[in-house]
Amino acid sequence: MLASIPLLAFAIVLIATVIRGVALRVRSGDNAWAFAKATGFQRWTSSAFVLSILVLAGASALAAVRGDAHNWIASSLIVVAGAIIVLVGQHQMGRAWRIGVRESDAPVFVSKGLFRISRNPVFVGMILMGLGMALVANTWWSWCAWLAFVVSCHFQVAIEERHLTANFGQSYLNFQARVPRWIGF
């Protein structure tokens, strides 16, 4: 049962993300699901993102069901820490929160809260969650999925940074100069 904590934390973040997207749509009319209409390179990153998440969730579920979870205490702590970062970051983004990028769709960029120490705390949290899920499954394919997830996050962040620079210009460039992309990197 305790080995299911990483998967449970993932499920909570997934449910909260869906609820946040629906609430954003109801409150503001904004559609947060930009990945759904992604084109070009962003379509590749969104596909790799989703596929790697599904593989990591499956690996975690398999480890929990089989009872062969590895390092479940460390895995649970990493996933729960990542989940908290994701949920807090999503909340702090408010109306700016999106999954993906659409042209001319940038209501604001956030520079407060967790965004004072990382330009991408939601991605940092998701990468931590993926790390914990790979660790609990500890299979070669879960580690490959985590690596694919990290790479897709890197490329998606690059896409988002170009988008934010185009929409916010010098104020976003100043933000980039002050705040690291990840945490201290």
N, C-alpha and C positions, 0 to 999 in steps of 0.2 A: 504493500500500500504506500509506504513512504517513498518508494522508488518512483511513484507516479507524480510526485511534486513537480518536476520539470514540465511534464506534459500538462498538468493542471494549470500551472502558471501561464503556459503558452495559450491554453484555451481561454483563460480569463482575459488575456491581452487581446486575443482574436475577437472575443465577444464584445469587449469594451471598444475596440476599434470600429466594429460594425455599428454599434450603438452611437458612437461619436459621429460617424459619417452620416447616419440617418438624422441625428439631432442637428447637425450643421445644415443639412438640406432643408429641414423643417424651419429652423430659425432664420436662415439667411437666404435660402434658395440656391446656395452654392453647392455644387456637386464635388465632393471630395475624392471621387474615384477616377482620377485622371488616367491611371494605368489602363482603364478599360478602353480608352480610345487612343492609346499610345501608338505612335508610328515611328518608323526608322529605327535608330539605334536604341531609343527608349523602349521600343517593343521588345527588343532582345533582352535588355536589362530587366524589364518587368517579368518576362517569361522565366528568366534564370532565377530571379528573386522568388517568384511563386513556387517554381519547381523545387528549389533547394529547401524552402520552408516546409513543403509537403514531405520531402524525404526526411528532413530532420524530425518532424512530428511523428512520422511513421517509425523511424528508428527509435525514438523515445518510447513510443507506445509498445513496440515490440519488446524492448528491453524490460519495460514495466510488466507486461503480460507474462513474459517468460520467466520473470524473476531473476534475470541475469544482469540487472542494472549494475554498472560500474561506478564507483566513486559517487554514489547518489547523494551523499551529504554535500560534498563540494559542488556537484552539479546543481543541486537544489539551491544552494546559496547563490551561485552565479546566475542561474535563471531568474530567481526571485529578484535579485538586485537589478538585473537587466529589465525585468518587467516593470519594476517601480520606476526606473528611469524612463522607459517608454511611456508609461501612463502619465507621469508628471510632465514630461516633455510635450506630449500631445495636448494635455490640458493647457499648458502655458502658451501653446501656439494659437489657441482660440480659433478665430475665423481663418487664420493663415494656414491651418493644417490641411494638407492634401496628401494623397498617395499618388505620386507622379507629378508631372508638369504638363500644363497646357499653355499654348501661346496666349499672351495677354491675360493671363490668370494669375495675378500676384496681388492680393488685396493688401498685404503688409508683410514685412519680414520682422521677426522677433529677435530682440537682443537682450531680453531680461530673463531672470531666473536661471535655469540650467544653460541657457544660451549665452550667458556671460563667460562660461568656462569651455563650451564646445559649440561650434556652429551647427553641429548635427547630433544633439544628445539622443534623439529618437533612434537614429541609426546606431549609435554607440550601444544603447540599450538592447536593440535587436541583435547586434553582433554578439553581445554577451549572452543573450538568451540562446542563440544558436550554438555558441561555444559550450554552454552547459548541456544542451541537448545532445551535441556530438559526444561530449565527455560521458554522459550517462549511458549512451549506446555503445560507444567505444568500438565501432566497426570501421573498416577502411572506407566504406561507402558513406557513413555518416560524416566522417572527416572530410571526404571529398565534397559532400553537400555543403558543409560549413565553409569550406574554401570557396566554392562557387558563390555562396551567399555573400561572403566578404567582398569578393571581386565585383559582384553585381551592385552591392552597396556603394563601392568606390566609384563605379561608373555612373550610377544614378546621382550621387552627390555632385560629380563633375557636371552633369546635365543641369541639375538644379542651380549650381553656382553660376553657370553661364546665363541661365534664365533670370536669376535674381540680379546679376550685374546689368543685364540688358534693361531690366525694369526699374532698378533703383540707383543705378550709376554709382557716383562717387560715395554716396552714403553706405552702399553695400561694400564697396572697395575698402572704405575706412573700417567697417566692421570686420572684414576679412583680415586686415592688418592687425587688429586688436585681439581677435579671438581665434584660437587654433581650430582647424577643420575637425579634428577628433578630440583628444584631450592631451594637450601638450606636444602634439606631433605636428 
